[in-house]
Amino acid sequence: MIRAGQRHARLALGANPVTLVAAVLVLALLLVAAFGPVLAPYDPLRTDVLHRLRPPSAAHWFGTDHLGRDIFSRVLVATRLDLVIALSAVLLSFAAGCAVGAVVGYSGGLPDRLVGRLVDVLMAFPLFVLAMALVAALGNEVRNIVYATAIINLPFYIRLARAEINRRRSAGYVQSARLAGAGHAAILVRVLLPNIMPVMVVQMSLNMGWAILNAAGLSFIGLGVRPPTAEWGIMVAQGAPYAATGQWWVALFPGLALVVTAFTFNLLGDGLRDAIDPRRRT
């Protein structure tokens, strides 16, 4: 089964060069996140007011900011923080959403209806505004940003897991497992959850881009990571006022890093969806 999935994934990647490029870019982002502090040519926190607001050059590929800090070094180092925040939040919401959605989707009845209404209520709020309220109440620390981002992503996983389990709980292989003597917990863990994992992984990839944008948006409005920490949202916020006076590079390069990262994860999610779609396997 695993080999078949790998074969289908290779076919999908080979049939869609854009998906292959997205996979390579994700791998590159992970490498930059792992080795960014080593690759950075300058200390991302070191200020040099004598070289402030210098345009891109051979010495400073992305120029310098209003404190003379090397923007290229700060963009590299910020990759780790932004990816860690997004990945932690997505994993939390994935684990909790799968558990809650699978249980209520399998059991049905009143718990299913109550959780369904709760998810509808959560999704009725503007999710970024809800994240702002949570971080403002809890405090703008990294862990609180992770919790807030996980909470606003939670409804997507609950709804998806609930729908997928509900659709499969009467399938033939589930009935066979019941006749073989498997209990409800065993059917959920060993039969149903493995069958919905591909769909959930696709949702994870799509939510990664949104989680990165959400964390950067919180930092942009002052509710996220605090300066002088290198983080894409902070860098865009600090560079925005200088764009009007011609120092476009201060906000441009962190903003490009955000756009490329979010777009890359969205492309990868689309490719993974193609890889698990039975219509693409024929």
N, C-alpha and C positions, 0 to 999 in steps of 0.2 A: 504493500500500500504506500509506504514511504517512497520506494523507488518509483512507483507510478506517478506520485505527486511531483517528484523531482524531474521526471521525464516531461510531464506536462508543463512545468515551470520553464524548463529549457526551451521547449517548443514555443511557449508564449514569448519568452525573451528573444528568441531568434526571429520570430515572426514580426515583432514590434521593436525596431531599433531604438525608439524613444524610451521604451521601458528599460532596455539594456543601459542606455545612457543614464537614466534615473538611478538604476541600481549601482552603477559605477560612481555617480555623484554622492549617493548615500554612503558608500564605502569610504570615499574621500573625506566626507564630513566626519565620519567616525574616526578616521586617522588624524585629522586635524584636531578633533576634540581630545584625542589621547595624547598627541605630541605637540599641541599648539604652544604651550609654554617653552618647550625646547626649541621649536622652530622660530619663535618670535625673535627678530634681530635686536630689539630694544626691550627694556623693562617697560611694561605697559603702564606702570604707575609713575614713572620718572618724568618730572616736569622740566621744561627748558624754555623759559619765557623769551629767551633771545631768539628762538626759532619757532615762535608761535604762529599758527595759521600759514604755514608754508605750503605751497601747492605740491602736488605729486612730483617726485623727482627720483633720481637714481638712489639717493640716500634714504628717502622716505617714499616708498612706492604709492602709498595712499595719502601722502601729505601729513601735516601735523594739526592738532586741534588748538583750541584757544589757550591751552596751558603748555603747548609745545610737546605734547605726548605723541608718539608715533601711532598713527591710526591703524596701519597695517598690523602692528603687534597687538593692538587692543582688539581688533577684529578676530585675529587668530585665537587669542586667549579667551575671548568671550564665547567662542563656539562651544567649549566644554560646558560652561555654566548654562547656556541656553538649552543645549541638548539634554543635560542632566535634569533640569527642571521639567522640560517637556516629557522626557521618557519616564521620569518618576511619576508624574501626574497621570500619564496614560496607563502605566502599569497598575497604579492604584485603582483607577476607575475601571480598567479592564477586569481586574480580579474581583472587585466588589460587584460590578455590573453583571459579570457572568454568573456569579453565585446567586445573586438575588433574582435575576431574570430567569435563570434555569429552574430554580426552585418553584417560583410562582407560575412559570409557564407549564411546568410539569404537573403541579398540583391543581391548577385552575381554581374555579370557585371564587369565594370571597377574597382570599389573599391576592389572587390575580387581578381582580377588579380594583381593589384598593391601591395596589402598586401601580396599576395602569393609570388611575386618576392622579396619583402623586406625581408620576412622570409627566403627565400632561400639564399639571400645575407648574412644575419646574421649568418645562420648556415654553410655557406661556410668558415667562419673564425674559427680557433681554439678557442673554447669558453673560455678556461682558459686564453689564451693570451689576449683575448678581456677584460676579467675581470681585468687582470693585468694593461692593458692600462687605463681602466676607473678609477681604484683606484689610479694609479700613477697621473692621471690628476686631480682627485677630492681631493686627500689626504687620507692617511690611517687612517680614523676614522671609528668607528663602523657603523654609518649610511651610509657611502659611500660604505663600504663592503656589506651592505644589498642591496643598490641600484644596485651595480655592479652584485651581484649574482642574483638579480631579473631580470635584463636586459638580462643576458645570458640564463636564464630559460624561458623568455617570448616567444621565438619562439615555444617551445614545446606546450604551452597552446593555442597559436593562431592557430597553425596548427591543433591540435586535435579538438578544439572547432569548427573551420571552417569546417573541414571534417564531424564531427558528425551532425552539423546543416544542412549542405548542403545535407547530406544523408536523413535527416528527414523532410525537409521543404515541401516535397510533399506528406507526409504520410497521411493516411486517417483521423487520429485524428486532423491533422492540417487543412485539408480541412473542417472538421466538425466545427472547431472553427471559420473559416472564414465565413461559412454559418450562424453561430450563431451570426455574427455581430462583432466579435472580431477584433480589429485593429492590425497592425503589431507589435507595442510595446507590446500589451497584449499577442499576440501569442508567442513572444520571451520570455517574462518574466514568463508567467504562464504556457505555454505549452511545449516549446522546451527546455529551460534551465533546468527545473527540470528533464527532461528525459536524459540529458547528464551529470548531476551531478555525478552519480556513476563512470562513466569513468574518469571524471576530478579528482575525489577524489583519484582514483587509481594512476593517474599521479602525484598527489601531494605527495603521499606516496613514490613513486619511486624517485621523485626529492628531497625529504628531505635528503636522503643519499648523493646524488651528491652535494647538497648545503652545507652540513657539510664538505665534503671533499674539496670543493672549498674554503670555508672560512679558513679551516685549511691550505690549500696549500698556500693561500695568506700570512698567518701569517708565514709559514715556510720560505718563500723567503723574508720576511721583509716588505711586503706590507699590512699586516693585522693588527691585534690588537698589540699594543705596549707593550713590557715588562715594568714593572714586572707583568702585568696582567696574571692571570692564564688562559691559553688557550691551547688546545691540540696541535695545530700546532706549537706554540712557544716552547712548552715543548719538542716536538720531535726535533725541530731545535737545541735547546740548548743542548739536550742530545746526538745528533748524533756524535759529535766529540769524546765523551767519550766511545762510543761503541768499538772503535779500541783499547782502553787501558784497556778494561775489565769491565768497568762500564756500563754494558748492560741495567740495570734496568732504567736508567735515561730516555732513549728514548722508551724503550719497553712498559711500562705500558700506557703512553699517546697514543702511536701508537695502542695498543690493544683496547683502548677505542674508538678510531676513527674507526677502522676496525669493531668492534662489533656493533657500532651504525649504521654505514652505511649499514652493512649486514642485521641488524635487520629490518631497514625500507624497504630494498629491498624485504626481505622475506614477510613482511606484505603487501607490494604492490602486490606481486604475489598472496597472499591469498585473498586479496580484489578483485582482478581480477577474481579469481575462484568464489567468492561469488556472483558477478554480472553477470557471464557468464550463459546465459540461458541453455547451454548444461550441466552445472553442477547442474541445478535445477531439472532435470528430474530423 
